[in-house]
Amino acid sequence: MKAETVEDLKMFVELDDIACHEPVDLSARVEIFEKGTAPSGEPYLRLRLYDSSGWVGAFARCGDWAGHGLVDGQLRDLSLHTADTPKGQRVLVAHPDYGQPPCERDALDLLPAHRAPHPEDLGRLIELVEGLETEGYRAFVRDVFSDPNFAISFVTGTASGRCHHAERGGLLNHSLEVAEAVSVATERMSVATCMREAGILLALFHDVGKCAVPDAHRIPEKRHERLIEYHLQEPMAALRKRDRDAHDALWLTIAAYRSGETYGAPMAALVQGVDQCSAQADVAQRALRAGRKGYWHRFCGGRAVWMPPRDPERPAGWLGST
């Protein structure tokens, strides 16, 4: 029996279609949650198996995985059996899946749903990428999210420390808001497809420099705009080999965004404007929730933000939603 997604697996378990003698095969990312020792003295690992559809807990006996290199964050082929605990609880036990070709799943199918503060944003991300016409750009985004540590950082991170979208998951929410707005704003314009979609990708990753960086103290540059290429360097190199025109359009747009010289790459200027609109709208929403009634307020490190007085004829969320 084969489960295509974690959600399928959960359905099998809930419907009691899986029994001790009938394993279910699954390809998913593995997160090692903790290590322990059973009452029998046998060491085991407690796992979270996840993809973009959800996550499920499982156990793995260390002896079963000896020589198979079970590593945190891996995409693994698993053979899952059920077992009943002495307390009558049914649990999943993961074994290596022998004799099968290596699993192949799209990186966007393996986003960390178990970590996402707003799981619905994962669906928005997938829909945005699937709407790109340039195959090289779709592959580029898959390359970006193939690193599970980066994916977790991007999905759970904040867009700022104490300004806009400062809650967990705010980075992805803000990035999607800007990318979707750029897509809508340009869909009726006669802009070359690769340039338009380069703008959408810049919008999606314009704050990627705010993601966690291992050994960040070794990086002399701290401004997040300057770290876009640092985070995207390997996917950019792969894109250059795959589609030189798409690479050059994206590189030009990123360079214009960083330098502010946007005459030759107007999509970068559009991203800057929409970015500011998204940030201001979120700040205004927070002001409304705090009971403030309009005009100038100081958020974002002391910078003054103007917001119109609230219209009593409109609901509290009329300035937009986050």
Secondary structure, DSSP 4 states (H G I P E B T S, - for coil): -B-SSHHHHHHHHHTT--BTTB-EEEEEEEEEEEEEE-TTS-EEEEEEEEETTEEEEEEEEGGGGTTT---TT-EEEEEEEEEE-TTS-EEEEEEE-TT-PPP---GGGG--TTT-SSTHHHHHHHHHHHT-S-HHHHHHHHHHTTSHHHHHHHHH--S-SSSSS-STTHHHHHHHHHHHHHHHHHTTS---HHHHHHHHHHHHHTTGGGS--TTGGG-S---GGGGHHHHHHHHHHHHHHH-HHHHHHHHHHHHHHHHS--TT-HHHHHHHHHHHHHHHHHHHHHHHHTT--SEEEEETTTEEEEEPPP-TTS-TTTT---
